[in-house]
Structure formats: structure tokens, C-alpha cells
Amino acid sequence: MNLNQVTIYCENTVETAEFYEKLGLRLIVDSLPRYARLECPDGDSTLSVHEARSGRLAKPGSSRIVLYFECSDLDAEVQRLRSLGLGFDRDPEDRDWLWREAYLSDPSGNQICLFHAGVNRKNPPWRVK
């Protein structure tokens, strides 16, 4: 099984799609302000931004998610994003689970974790065999 897509329901779709474009995702479907689909620069996954409306399965504020994007050079990526005007909630930091992480939020309030884990992403020393 391979993760194909994550959809974020939000009220501010245009700003949210622009945010993810700054992160490096490429717009591949543009039906804004109702819907946008973006392709990740690495791998095959996509991210959709969908207008939240009354009667939809996901209503604004009904749930929050954390999206994790791995970066080969986390510190350089954080500097690049700051130069585009994005602010960070937490600066890059080495974590006990052997990942280096930084956090920011998208315009809809969803948390974004940019990280570098390398081999420890799927094969930490404590992995269950």
C-alpha cells in the first residue's frame, strides 16, 4: 500500500494552496477557490486543498492534522522558507527519536513538521523486527 493523497478541508483555500507551493509542492489541478491539488517534489504523493462547506464530511475546525515532509537539508530548507516570508513555530532541533525537526503552521492552522531522519525514519535502532 502506498499513500496517494491527503486532503485538507479549509476556509482559505487560495492562501493554503499558495503556502504549500512555497514549501515546494507543484500545483497540478487548479479549481480555486474550491479545490487545488499539488504534487510533492519527491515521490508520488499529492496534497489536496478543498473548500470546507456546510454539509461536507470535514467541516472547518473539525480536526487538525500534522503533515510531515522530509528534507535532505532541513536547516537550508528552513532558511529558504524564511526568505519567502514564512514563520516557524519551532526552530530546527535534534529530537530524542533521532530526527531533526522544525514546525510551522499553514494558513488553516494545520501543523507542518519539516524533518530529516535519514535511515532512522523507518529503521530506528529500536525498530520491531
N, C-alpha and C positions, 0 to 999 in steps of 0.2 A: 504494500500500500504506500502511496506517495501523496503527500499533502499538495493539493492542487491550488486552492484559493482560500483566502479569509475575506469575509465581507464585514465592513464596519458600517453600521447604520448611524447616521448623524444628521444634524440640522444644518450644518455649514459645510456642505459637500465641496464647494469650489475651493474654499480655503484649505480643507483637509486634503483634497487631491493635490493642490499646489505644494503643500507641506511634504507629501510623500515623493513628489517629483524632486524637491530639493534634496531629499535623502538619497536620490539616485534611481528611483523607480521610473520606468518609462511608460507614459500614457499610451495605451493601445486601443481603448474604447472611450470615446468622449460623448456622453449624452448628458452633460452637466446642464442644469444643476441637479438633475435627477440621479444620474449614475455615471461612474467612471471606473475603468478597470486599468490597473497598472501592472507591469511586468517587472519582476525582480531582475536586477542586472546579472545575477549569478543563479544558476539552477533553472527550474521550470515553474516555480510558484508564482502566483499572481495575487494581487490585493484589490478588492473592490470597495468603492465608497458608494453607499446607496442612501438616498434621501429617506429619512425616518418620517413616516406619516402615521397618523392615527389609523389603527386597524392593521398595521404591519406586525409581523411577528416580533420584531425588535423595535421597541419604542425608545425615543431619546432618554438617556439616563437609566435605562432598564438594566444595563450591565456594563461593566468596564472590562477591558482586556489588556494584556501586556503582549506586545509584539516584540520578538527577539530577532535581530538582524546581526549576523556575524560579519565582522570586518577583519581583513588581514592585518591592517594597521589602525587600530582603534584610535590612538591619540591623533594621528594625522587626519582621520575622518572627523573627529570632534572639532579640530581646528578648521577644517574645510566648512563644516556646517555652521560654526560660529561666524565665519567670514560671510556667510549668507544671511546672517541675522537671526539664527535660531539660538534660543537659550536652553541651557541644560539645568535639570533639577538636581542632578548629582554628577560630579566630575568623574573621569575615569579612575577606577580604583581596583586593585587586586583583591579578589574575594577568596575566602577560605576554601571554596569548592574548585579552585584553580582556574577561574575565569577572570578576565579583566572586563569590567562593566562600566558603562555610563548611561544615565537615564535622562530622557526628555519627554515631553508630552505633545501630542498632536493637537490641533485646534479644537477637537471634540473632547479633549481631556483623557484620551487613552494613553497609557504609558508605553513608551518605546524604550527597549533596552538594546543598546548597541554594545556588542561584546566581542571579545576574542577568546576562544577556548582551545583552538587547535585540536590536538588528539584527545584532549580531556572533554570535548563536547559529548562524545559518545562512548569514550573509553577511559573514564577516570580510574585511578588506582583502586577504588572501592567498587567498581562495576560488578554486578552479579553476573557470574559466568553462565 
